[in-house]
């Protein structure tokens, strides 16, 4: 669904409202004036025929910008601003929301929304959107109940999910109305969404269904693992993906040839995948259903030699499809490495969701017979720090502790007893391709006792540091953790007084 609003639409909205620079804008929900009642007719004279009643007075002019009998609440359909209680209609022409969507500009403190709506910050402006608990609470065409902020704030978001909801057509890839739909065989991006022809969801179920089904059926099976080399030259030109990154959205594989691979898990475990460029460059992405772009798991650029592989947990029968796409109309040569490790508790190998696996049958040691960490025993076995610098390898530890900022992979627990009170800086520096997460607690077994947690979300192979206040002779527990099980590795841990 489309959440952001284009600058041109915002400008038009501001021009249509008095709320962008007006000295006296009508606040959200201000009621309009009501016309005055007409006067009563005059009374007839005594004994005579009653006089004709006077004409009723003309009703007063309605107030500007407020509620009339026709005004509609947030989320209801509209075509013009004056139809809406909030004074703003998010029209299909400007915003792509089918049948329009009543809203209003707002400020959580100065100009709050009406009851049943929340103020959504869009950067330079904020909008009132109808709140919801389920899709049935959103009555408008193409609307969905969506966690807009990622913090559980469910709101009705406009858009479309069928062509007949729109004056033009529904763009299935972006979920909003466009002036004209995609032509599926002309090699052009007709609906301006970055994709074209069979790459579009608009075309995949219809005109392109047969060729896409054949390509999916003919995908190279990589379930047994190994290295698969080749080139995108001569591949199909049926797929592409809209890929989300921290910097925005980009389209991978538009108008270029691709190779398609299929992995089917033989058992519960972990599959690792890494696609490296041997000539040229490419993008690659992973879906759970070959012909359904909505099942996209993620997009990646071509890997280099030191990049850690993608690691995905699987149950028996789980299927992944991998697409390697050339870039900028150029072909690329690739080498795809695939490996699988079964998760078997008691085999001595830490795999998948296992917190530990010591290969024995003793249930009351650090690792239980269910391959779960015995927290009390693990904390009692914390490694004492006796030097300023300590070397370790998180892949040799347990996988049963996490910090508030992450740490789903392997960890080693250290116990540090300060010689003096004050602040200390703790730094974990990865060696090689390890992705370190660093956290500390005053009580090893109590997550609520956490002092600090550090994990750089942008740079995987960077040193992590925390500065905490300690008390002489009062030990703290330090966890040198890992982002996930595939990124556990060697590190150096240092502790120094803060300056």
Secondary structure, DSSP 4 states (H G I P E B T S, - for coil): ---S--HHHHHHHHHHSSTTT-TTPPPTTPBPP-PPPPPPPPPPPTTSPPPPPPPPPPPPPPPTTSB-TT-B-TTS--SSGGGBTTSEEE-HHHH--TT-EEE-B-BTTTBPPPTTEEEEE-SS-EEEEEB-SSGGG--STT-EEEESSSSS-EEEE---SSGGGSSSEEETTTTEEESS---TTSSS-TTSSS--GGGSHHHHTTTTHHHHHHHHHTPEE-TT-EEEEEESTT-B----EEEEETTEEEEESTT--EEEEEEE-SSSEEEEEEEEEEES-EEEEEESSTT-GGGEEEEEEPB-TTPPPEEEEE-TT-EEEEEEEEBTTB--EEEEEEEEEE--TTSS---TT-S---SS--TTSSB-TTS-B-HHHHHHTPEEP-SSEEEEEGGGSBS---BTTB--S-BEEEEE--SSSEEEEEEEEE-TT--EEEEEESSTT-GGGEEEEE--SS-TTS-EEEEEEE-TT--EEEEEEESSGGG--EEEEEEEE--
